[in-house]
């Protein structure tokens, strides 16, 4: 099991950006909000699918591929559920998970106690 987990981490590193920076986060959120917003007025059959493919690719390039993007991509093909802000929710969740992975507990230096004179 540990071998499989290590293998998957190696594969997952190929899809990650070098560093999750502020502008990557902002652009990924902009892509997600735009994709969710455009799917409401553009309900003709080819448009929602095109929007989803573009959102998946741009999000993967900006914040790196994560397994949470796959169910989000698939659920967008369900007619009524596609109107929910699933891309925005997924991008926020992936950003939170990436930040948690980047700063595991116990690695941040402890703050010194405040000095009282």
N, C-alpha and C positions, 0 to 999 in steps of 0.2 A: 504494500500500500504506500509506503514511504517513497519507494522508487517511482511509482506512478505520479505521486504528488510532486516530486522533484522534476520529473520529466515535463509535467504540465506547466510548472513554473518557468522552465526554460523556454517552452514554446510560447507561453504568454509574454515573455520578455521581448520577443521579436516584434510584437504589435504595440508595445508601449513607447510613448515618446521618451526622449532623454530625461526630461524633467517636467513635472506638472507645474507650469508657471501660471501667473495671474492672467496673462493675456490668452493663454490656451483655455483656461477655465471660462473666461468671459466669452470667447468666441464659440466654445462648445455650447454654452448656455444660450447664446444668441441663435445658433443653428437649431437647437432643440425648440426654443420658443417660436421661432419662425416656422419650423416644420409643423408644429402643432397648430399654429395660427393659420397657416395656408391650407390645412386640410379641411377646415370648416367651410370656406367658400368654394373650394375646388373639389367637388364631389363626383365629377365625371370620371368614369372608370380608369383611364390611364394616369390621371394626375396624382391621386393619393399614393399609388405604387411608386411612381417616379420620385415623389417627395420622400418616401420612406427609404428608397435606395440611396438617394443623395444624402439624407440625414445620417444613415448608417455609415456611409463611407467618410463623410466629413467628421463625424463624431469620433470614429475610429482613428482617423489621422490626427485629430487634435488632442484627445485625451488617452488614446490607445484603445485597443480592442479589449473588451471585457465580456464575460459570458452573459451578463445581464442584458447586453444589447440584443442578443438573439431572441429571447422571448418577447422583447419589446417590438422587434422587427416583425415577428410572427403575429403578435396580437393586433397589430395595425391592420391586418387583412380582415379582421372581424368587423362587419359593417358598423354597428353602433359603438363598439368599444373604440374604434379608430378615432372617434371624436374627442376622447378623453386626452388630457395632456400627458400621454405616456412617455414621449421623448424627453420632456422636461423632467419628469420624475425619475426616469432612468439615469439621465446625465447627472442629476443631483446625487443620486445614490452611488453612482460610480465614482464621482469626485470624492464623496465622503469615504468610501472604501479605500480609494487610493491614498488619501491623506492619512487614514488610519494605518495603512501598510507602511507609509513612509516614516511615520513617527510612532513606532511601537512603544508601549508603556515601559517606563524605566530608562529610556534612552535620552530623554530631555534632561538637561541639568536642572537641579533643584534651585529654586530661588532662595537667596539668603533671607533670613528673617529681617523685618524692618528694624532699623536702629532707633532707639529711643535715647535721646540725650538728656 
